[in-house]
Amino acid sequence: MDNLKVLETIQLEKEGPNGVGGGFINRLQVLENGNLLLFNFNKISEIDSKGNLIKNHEFNKETIKGYEWEETDALDNYGRFSPDGKLFMTRLIDEDYQKPSKGLAIIEVESGMMKAIKTDAFSKLDQYRISMVSEGGRSSMFAGESVFMDFDGDHFIVSNSAINEVYYYDFKSDTLFHKKFESSLTANERVINYPQTTETPEEFQKVMRQKMEQVQFARLTPQPKENLFWRFTRDQDRKIADSVVYKDVLTFFDSDYKMIHEEKVDQVPNSRISFFKDGMLYSFVNIDDELAFIRTKATISKN
């Protein structure tokens, strides 16, 4: 990153002793020891910096202990490991997505022991879901809200794309806290002014575009040296005929998740992957299939 050059690439193997399978990998996480986690639909492969397979993590009814499973209970595979790899935290869901999520699951990776924490942090997002219903009456396609989960020291934080809020679990007190925020520049919650069920792919895409005209909250990105979190928000500013003009807002939170400042900004990086280095926010972008980053720096004046 200092010289902005790619030093090495790793060729993954589908099969064999270091095989990670041929499924779709849609999330990565790097542990503090340098190992890389590859999140697939039904397993998580952990490899070292040379591509050697360390372990395949599978969290299901056969491997988890300490919890009484109901018939359709399941664990969302797209959770988050603690930096040391000792804990895995994710959503306790319904395997067919026909019932609301029950809450947050905390799993000790080595022992397989699990603790479940009841919360509506996930289930209340179901109200914003859009489904395409097939002839049999079941949802053949659906789109919900983004959920953002991250470890932050002694806390595990959860936020989402629909509501101006944050949940955080404090490991020391074994308590889940909830904070809601009030913005003066954007809406604080999506409004359900769109059909929630559709019958054709064309109708589904049309309703999705209608929904995305509303407020969208991004994840909280920590800036550790400043004890701050950054969050970008996009909301509708106005409409010109059928075209939507958006406004982008940057919000700062302190280490206690208190909202301390917000302002409109231009040229917001549209990236789901971002981190801080040398006081600047690096946001990943794909430019003609080449790795690139947008660097953003902000100055906060203390009155």
C-alpha positions as CSV (number, residue, x, y, z in Angstrom):
1,M,0.0,0.0,0.0
2,D,2.9,2.4,0.6
3,N,4.1,2.1,-3.0
4,L,0.6,1.4,-4.4
5,K,1.8,-1.7,-6.2
6,V,0.5,-5.3,-6.2
7,L,3.3,-7.5,-4.9
8,E,1.9,-11.0,-5.1
9,T,-1.2,-12.9,-6.2
10,I,-2.3,-16.3,-4.9
11,Q,-3.8,-19.0,-7.1
12,L,-6.6,-20.8,-5.3
13,E,-7.3,-24.5,-5.8
14,K,-10.8,-25.9,-6.3
15,E,-9.9,-29.4,-5.3
16,G,-7.1,-31.4,-3.6
17,P,-5.6,-30.9,-0.1
18,N,-5.8,-27.1,-0.5
19,G,-9.1,-27.0,-2.3
20,V,-11.6,-24.4,-1.3
21,G,-14.3,-25.6,-3.7
22,G,-15.8,-24.0,-6.8
23,G,-18.6,-22.1,-5.3
24,F,-19.2,-18.4,-5.2
25,I,-17.0,-16.5,-2.7
26,N,-18.7,-13.2,-1.9
27,R,-16.8,-12.1,1.2
28,L,-13.2,-12.0,2.5
29,Q,-11.8,-11.4,6.0
30,V,-8.1,-11.2,7.0
31,L,-7.2,-12.3,10.6
32,E,-4.5,-10.6,12.6
33,N,-2.2,-13.6,12.0
34,G,-2.4,-13.0,8.3
35,N,-4.7,-15.9,7.5
36,L,-7.5,-15.2,4.9
37,L,-11.1,-16.3,5.3
38,L,-13.1,-17.0,2.1
39,F,-16.9,-17.0,2.7
40,N,-18.9,-19.3,0.6
41,F,-22.6,-20.1,0.8
42,N,-22.2,-23.2,3.0
43,K,-18.7,-23.0,4.4
44,I,-15.8,-20.7,5.2
45,S,-12.4,-21.7,4.1
46,E,-9.4,-20.4,6.0
47,I,-6.1,-20.3,4.1
48,D,-2.6,-18.9,5.0
49,S,-0.8,-16.2,3.0
50,K,0.5,-18.9,0.5
51,G,-2.9,-20.4,-0.2
52,N,-2.5,-23.5,2.0
53,L,-5.8,-24.6,3.4
54,I,-5.8,-24.4,7.2
55,K,-9.4,-25.4,7.9
56,N,-12.9,-25.4,6.5
57,H,-15.3,-23.8,9.1
58,E,-18.9,-25.2,8.9
59,F,-21.3,-23.8,11.5
60,N,-24.5,-26.0,11.6
61,K,-26.6,-28.2,13.8
62,E,-24.0,-31.0,13.6
63,T,-21.0,-28.9,14.8
64,I,-22.6,-26.4,17.3
65,K,-23.1,-27.2,20.9
66,G,-24.9,-25.5,23.8
67,Y,-28.0,-24.5,21.9
68,E,-31.4,-26.2,21.5
69,W,-32.2,-26.1,17.8
70,E,-35.7,-25.8,16.5
71,E,-36.6,-27.5,13.3
72,T,-35.9,-24.6,10.9
73,D,-33.2,-22.8,12.8
74,A,-30.0,-22.1,10.9
75,L,-26.9,-19.8,11.0
76,D,-26.1,-17.2,8.4
77,N,-22.8,-18.2,7.0
78,Y,-21.9,-14.6,6.2
79,G,-21.0,-13.5,9.8
80,R,-17.8,-12.1,11.2
81,F,-14.8,-13.6,13.0
82,S,-13.0,-11.8,15.8
83,P,-9.5,-10.5,14.8
84,D,-7.8,-13.5,16.6
85,G,-10.2,-16.0,15.0
86,K,-11.5,-17.3,18.3
87,L,-15.1,-16.1,18.0
88,F,-17.6,-16.2,15.1
89,M,-20.7,-14.0,15.3
90,T,-23.6,-14.1,13.0
91,R,-27.4,-14.1,12.7
92,L,-29.6,-16.9,13.9
93,I,-32.0,-17.3,11.0
94,D,-34.8,-19.4,9.6
95,E,-33.3,-21.8,7.0
96,D,-36.0,-21.0,4.4
97,Y,-36.2,-17.3,5.3
98,Q,-39.9,-17.8,6.0
99,K,-39.7,-16.8,9.6
100,P,-38.0,-13.8,11.3
101,S,-34.4,-14.0,12.4
102,K,-34.2,-14.8,16.1
103,G,-31.2,-12.8,17.0
104,L,-27.4,-12.8,17.3
105,A,-25.3,-15.9,17.7
106,I,-21.9,-16.0,19.5
107,I,-19.8,-19.1,18.7
108,E,-16.5,-20.2,20.3
109,V,-14.7,-21.5,17.2
110,E,-12.5,-24.1,18.9
111,S,-15.2,-25.6,21.2
112,G,-18.2,-25.1,19.0
113,M,-20.2,-23.7,22.0
114,M,-22.8,-21.2,21.0
115,K,-24.7,-18.5,22.9
116,A,-27.9,-16.9,21.3
117,I,-29.0,-13.3,22.1
118,K,-32.5,-12.4,21.3
119,T,-32.9,-9.1,19.5
120,D,-35.1,-7.5,16.8
121,A,-32.0,-5.9,15.2
122,F,-32.4,-8.3,12.2
123,S,-36.1,-9.3,12.2
124,K,-37.4,-5.8,12.0
125,L,-35.6,-5.4,8.6
126,D,-38.0,-8.0,7.1
127,Q,-40.6,-5.3,6.6
128,Y,-38.5,-3.7,3.9
129,R,-38.0,-6.9,1.9
130,I,-39.2,-7.2,-1.7
131,S,-40.2,-10.7,-2.9
132,M,-41.0,-12.2,-6.3
133,V,-43.7,-14.8,-5.7
134,S,-43.8,-17.9,-8.0
135,E,-46.9,-19.8,-9.0
136,G,-46.6,-22.0,-6.0
137,G,-46.9,-19.0,-3.6
138,R,-43.3,-19.2,-2.5
139,S,-40.7,-16.5,-2.9
140,S,-38.3,-17.4,-5.7
141,M,-36.4,-14.1,-5.4
142,F,-36.1,-11.5,-2.7
143,A,-34.0,-8.5,-1.8
144,G,-33.5,-7.2,1.7
145,E,-31.5,-4.7,3.6
146,S,-27.7,-4.8,4.0
147,V,-26.5,-5.7,7.5
148,F,-23.1,-4.5,8.7
149,M,-21.3,-6.4,11.5
150,D,-17.8,-5.7,12.8
151,F,-15.7,-6.2,15.9
152,D,-14.6,-3.0,17.7
153,G,-12.3,-3.8,20.6
154,D,-14.6,-5.1,23.4
155,H,-17.7,-4.5,21.3
156,F,-19.4,-6.1,18.4
157,I,-21.3,-3.6,16.4
158,V,-24.3,-4.1,14.1
159,S,-25.9,-1.5,11.8
160,N,-28.0,-1.6,8.6
161,S,-28.8,0.2,5.4
162,A,-32.5,1.1,6.3
163,I,-32.5,2.7,9.8
164,N,-30.3,5.4,11.4
165,E,-29.2,3.3,14.3
166,V,-26.5,1.0,15.8
167,Y,-26.6,-2.0,18.1
168,Y,-23.5,-3.0,20.0
169,Y,-22.8,-6.0,22.2
170,D,-20.4,-5.3,25.1
171,F,-18.4,-8.5,25.9
172,K,-17.4,-7.3,29.4
173,S,-21.0,-6.7,30.6
174,D,-22.6,-9.3,28.4
175,T,-25.1,-6.7,27.3
176,L,-26.6,-5.7,23.9
177,F,-27.1,-1.9,23.6
178,H,-29.2,0.0,21.0
179,K,-28.8,3.6,19.9
180,K,-30.9,5.5,17.4
181,F,-29.7,8.8,15.8
182,E,-31.5,11.9,14.4
183,S,-30.2,13.4,11.2
184,S,-31.0,16.9,10.2
185,L,-29.8,16.3,6.6
186,T,-31.4,13.0,5.6
187,A,-34.4,10.8,6.5
188,N,-33.8,8.5,9.5
189,E,-35.6,5.5,8.1
190,R,-36.9,4.0,4.9
191,V,-40.6,4.4,4.2
192,I,-42.6,1.5,2.8
193,N,-44.2,3.2,-0.2
194,Y,-43.6,0.4,-2.6
195,P,-45.1,-3.0,-3.3
196,Q,-43.5,-5.7,-1.2
197,T,-44.4,-8.6,-3.5
198,T,-44.0,-8.8,-7.2
199,E,-44.8,-11.4,-9.9
200,T,-42.3,-10.9,-12.7
201,P,-38.6,-10.1,-12.8
202,E,-39.4,-6.8,-14.6
203,E,-41.7,-5.7,-11.8
204,F,-39.2,-6.8,-9.2
205,Q,-36.5,-4.6,-10.8
206,K,-38.9,-1.6,-11.1
207,V,-39.8,-1.8,-7.4
208,M,-36.2,-2.1,-6.5
209,R,-35.3,1.1,-8.3
210,Q,-38.2,2.8,-6.6
211,K,-37.0,1.6,-3.2
212,M,-33.4,2.7,-3.8
213,E,-34.6,6.3,-4.3
214,Q,-34.8,6.4,-0.5
215,V,-32.2,6.9,2.2
216,Q,-29.3,4.3,2.3
217,F,-27.0,4.1,5.2
218,A,-23.5,2.6,4.7
219,R,-21.4,0.8,7.3
220,L,-19.5,2.6,10.2
221,T,-15.8,2.6,9.3
222,P,-13.5,3.0,12.3
223,Q,-10.7,5.6,12.3
224,P,-8.9,4.2,15.4
225,K,-6.2,6.9,15.8
226,E,-8.9,9.6,16.0
227,N,-11.4,7.5,18.0
228,L,-13.9,8.1,15.3
229,F,-16.3,6.3,13.0
230,W,-17.2,7.6,9.5
231,R,-20.4,6.8,7.8
232,F,-21.7,7.8,4.4
233,T,-25.4,8.2,3.7
234,R,-27.2,8.8,0.4
235,D,-30.7,10.2,0.2
236,Q,-33.0,11.7,-2.4
237,D,-32.5,15.5,-2.7
238,R,-35.1,16.2,-5.3
239,K,-36.6,14.9,-8.5
240,I,-36.3,16.5,-12.0
241,A,-39.1,15.0,-14.1
242,D,-38.3,11.2,-13.7
243,S,-34.7,11.7,-12.7
244,V,-33.6,11.6,-9.1
245,V,-30.9,14.0,-7.8
246,Y,-29.2,12.5,-4.7
247,K,-27.3,14.1,-1.8
248,D,-24.5,12.5,0.1
249,V,-23.8,13.1,3.7
250,L,-20.8,12.2,5.8
251,T,-21.5,11.6,9.5
252,F,-18.9,11.2,12.3
253,F,-19.5,9.2,15.5
254,D,-17.2,9.1,18.6
255,S,-16.0,5.9,20.3
256,D,-19.2,5.8,22.4
257,Y,-21.3,5.8,19.2
258,K,-22.5,9.3,19.7
259,M,-23.2,11.3,16.6
260,I,-21.0,14.4,16.7
261,H,-21.1,15.9,13.2
262,E,-22.7,15.6,9.8
263,E,-22.4,17.5,6.5
264,K,-23.1,17.3,2.8
265,V,-20.2,16.2,0.7
266,D,-19.4,15.8,-3.0
267,Q,-17.7,12.9,-4.8
268,V,-18.5,10.2,-2.3
269,P,-16.7,6.9,-3.0
270,N,-19.2,4.2,-3.8
271,S,-17.4,1.3,-2.2
272,R,-18.3,-1.5,0.2
273,I,-14.7,-2.0,1.1
274,S,-12.9,0.8,2.9
275,F,-10.3,1.3,5.6
276,F,-8.0,3.9,7.1
277,K,-4.3,4.3,6.5
278,D,-2.1,7.4,7.3
279,G,-5.1,9.4,8.2
280,M,-6.9,8.8,4.9
281,L,-9.9,6.7,4.1
282,Y,-9.1,4.2,1.3
283,S,-12.1,3.0,-0.7
284,F,-11.8,0.2,-3.1
285,V,-12.9,0.7,-6.7
286,N,-12.7,-1.4,-9.8
287,I,-11.4,0.5,-12.8
288,D,-11.4,-1.6,-16.0
289,D,-10.8,-4.8,-13.8
290,E,-7.8,-3.1,-12.2
291,L,-7.4,-2.7,-8.4
292,A,-7.7,1.0,-7.4
293,F,-8.5,3.1,-4.3
294,I,-10.1,6.5,-3.8
295,R,-8.4,8.3,-0.9
296,T,-10.5,10.7,1.2
297,K,-9.2,13.0,4.0
298,A,-11.4,15.1,6.3
299,T,-10.5,17.8,8.8
300,I,-12.7,18.4,11.8
301,S,-12.5,21.8,13.4
302,K,-12.9,21.8,17.2
303,N,-14.7,24.9,18.3
